[in-house]
């Protein structure tokens, strides 16, 4: 399942090599979709590595970030009515996915390793609040 704000949108899990595009799903949030299937949200696991085709751009920023790579994270996990999907940039800065400009393209480079402990498994679980 993707972020709670996409719970009413058709979705599928991300796979290595997937081409993704930041998309507005008409639910008040943005997320990833495959360019070939823009109506289906692609759910990314925390820890997934992404490479963007160009520098990552955020609405309202004066300029794009200087980065083309990021690691998908979920933040504010204990707060149910907030956006959780985020990107961690190489400098440690975290950007909420919903603030990314639409139409940016990325490739899934690597999925997170299979967890070897309960703590690691919990870190990879997606937030499941449904409002």
C-alpha positions in Angstrom: 0.0 0.0 0.0 1.2 3.5 -0.8 0.9 6.5 1.5 -2.6 6.8 3.1 -3.5 9.7 0.8 -3.3 7.2 -2.2 -5.3 4.5 -0.6 -8.2 4.9 -3.1 -5.8 4.8 -6.1 -4.9 1.6 -7.9 -1.4 0.7 -7.0 1.4 -1.8 -7.4 4.8 -2.4 -5.8 8.0 -1.0 -7.4 10.6 -3.3 -9.0 14.2 -2.8 -9.9 14.5 -1.0 -13.3 11.0 0.6 -13.1 10.8 3.9 -14.8 8.8 6.3 -12.6 7.3 9.7 -13.0 6.1 12.1 -10.3 2.4 12.4 -10.8 -0.7 14.1 -9.3 -3.4 11.5 -8.6 -6.1 14.0 -7.8 -6.2 13.1 -4.2 -4.3 16.1 -2.8 -1.0 14.5 -3.1 1.7 13.4 -5.5 3.5 10.1 -5.9 5.1 7.9 -8.4 3.5 6.3 -11.5 4.9 4.5 -14.5 4.8 6.7 -17.6 3.0 3.9 -19.4 0.3 3.6 -16.7 -0.2 7.1 -15.2 -3.4 6.1 -13.2 -1.6 3.5 -11.1 0.5 4.5 -8.2 3.8 2.7 -7.8 4.5 2.0 -4.2 8.2 2.3 -3.2 9.6 0.6 -0.1 11.6 2.6 2.4 15.3 2.2 1.6 14.7 2.0 -2.2 17.4 3.8 -4.2 16.3 6.1 -7.1 18.1 7.9 -9.9 16.4 10.9 -11.5 16.9 12.0 -15.1 17.7 15.5 -13.9 18.2 17.4 -10.7 15.3 16.9 -8.3 12.9 19.9 -8.3 10.6 21.0 -5.5 7.6 23.3 -5.8 8.4 26.8 -4.4 12.1 26.3 -4.4 14.2 29.0 -6.1 16.3 26.3 -7.9 16.5 22.6 -8.3 18.5 20.6 -5.8 22.0 19.7 -7.0 21.2 16.0 -6.7 19.9 13.3 -9.1 19.9 10.4 -6.6 17.8 9.8 -3.5 16.8 7.1 -1.1 13.0 6.7 -0.5 12.1 7.1 3.2 9.0 7.4 5.3 9.0 10.2 7.9 6.6 11.2 10.7 5.4 7.6 10.9 3.8 8.0 14.3 1.5 10.9 13.0 -1.4 9.4 11.1 -2.7 12.4 9.1 0.5 13.7 7.5 2.3 12.8 4.4 5.0 10.2 5.0 6.6 9.5 1.7 9.9 11.4 1.4 13.3 11.4 -0.4 16.6 11.5 1.4 19.2 13.4 -0.6 22.9 12.6 -0.4 23.5 15.6 1.9 20.9 14.2 4.4 18.2 16.6 3.5 14.7 15.1 3.4 12.0 16.2 0.9 8.4 15.2 1.1 7.4 13.4 -2.2 4.2 15.4 -2.4 6.2 18.6 -2.8 8.2 17.4 -5.9 7.3 19.0 -9.2 5.2 16.8 -11.4 6.7 15.1 -14.4 10.1 14.3 -13.0 11.4 10.9 -14.1 13.4 8.4 -12.1 14.6 4.8 -12.3 14.5 2.3 -9.4 18.1 1.4 -9.0 17.9 -1.0 -6.0 15.3 -2.2 -3.6 16.2 -2.5 0.1 17.9 -5.6 1.3 15.7 -8.3 2.9 15.6 -7.6 6.6 17.6 -9.8 8.9 16.1 -8.6 12.2 12.8 -7.5 13.5 14.1 -3.9 13.7 15.1 -3.9 10.1 11.7 -5.4 9.1 9.9 -2.7 11.0 12.0 0.0 9.3 10.9 -1.3 5.9 7.2 -1.5 6.7 5.1 1.2 5.1 2.8 3.3 7.3 -0.7 1.8 7.3 -2.8 4.6 8.7 -6.0 4.9 6.6 -7.4 8.0 8.2 
